[in-house]
Amino acid sequence: MSCCCKGNDCKKESKLIVIAIGGNSLILDDKHVTVQSQYEAAVETAKHIARLIKEGNRVVIAHGNGPQVGFVLRRSEIAAGQLHTVPLDSCVADTQGSIGYQLQMALDNELAKLGVKVDVATVVTQVVVDGEDPAFKNPTKPVGSFMSKEEADKRIQEDGWNVKEDAGRGYRRVVASPKPKAILEINAVKKLLDSGIVTIAAGGGGIPIVKNNDGSITGKEAVIDKDLAAALMAKDLHADLFVISTAVPKVCVNFGKPDQKAIDVMTTDDAKRYIDEKQFAPGSMLPKVQAMIDFVETTGNVGLITDPSNIYDALYGTAGTKIVK
């Protein structure tokens, strides 16, 4: 299977593509983490997405924000006692704006180089979660910086944090990671797409909110898996293709072992079998494959997992791992 297009000429067939890029992919060197270096990393990804847009494809971009939320929290911790702290839902909103800005600028510049005039916009996106999701009773997602036992005890006592020891490296705050149920601004995203605007939405999995009995909404201190939120958005938009951009060019089985094998094409049944065999690490490839299974089985369309530099060739060539029904 050399191409995921149904016709004979991929480049003549415009597609609606949802692309999820990782927050870590915006950090090329964890020893040099500046705003400028993150922008330069965004440019590298934007180059490949711009080529897809030039072919006439409509594109929606979701992105991770794990490291960036950690930076916001760390600044808040350092400034404690002098400035107010920043709740986690606001941290997600902050990073949606800042990362969206970097991606917009990068795409504007790369599209201009290709002679393409297309508007790009970021939607600050709220995502509905269930207030009774079991994740709220068992927080497991580490956020923020490491701390000593004394600092951890203080945070538990004064701020009501959930804190866990992390593999002998210290203590970290852990928060809930509930499943996304609905994207509040999905109609706005659809209208932007219908207007021909490249749209950045559901950044960081979206800002977690719950719906109250009186119809109002309230933010929740939690983080949503960005791949699951992106898959939900791809389903809602009836996307032709869902792409998850990650650190590796293809999904592998027996990863890191002498018999490691890259997968070119994987059915959802294959994927489920590999999950049962525990081939994919939790917090890494596992949620990506689970998101793909959800999208492919719901829509019957194709999913792709690859790294940023192979996004274009994964669609029009043989790069990446294709997930099919």
Secondary structure, 3 states (H helix, E strand, C coil): CCCCCCCCCHHHCCCEEEEEECHHHHCCCCCCCCHHHHHHHHHHHHHHHHHHHHCCCEEEEEECCHHHHHHHHHHHHHCECCECCCCHHHHHHHHHHHHHHHHHHHHHHHHHHCCCCCCEEECCCEEECCCCCHHHCCCCEEEEEEECHHHHHHHHHHHCCCEEECCCCCEEEEEECCCCCEECCHHHHHHHHHCCCEEECCHHHCEEEEECCCCCEEECCECCCHHHHHHHHHHHCCCCEEEEECCCCCCEECCCCCCCEECCEEEHHHHHHHHHCCCCCCCCHHHHHHHHHHHHHHHCCEEEEECHHHHHHHHHCCCCEEEEC
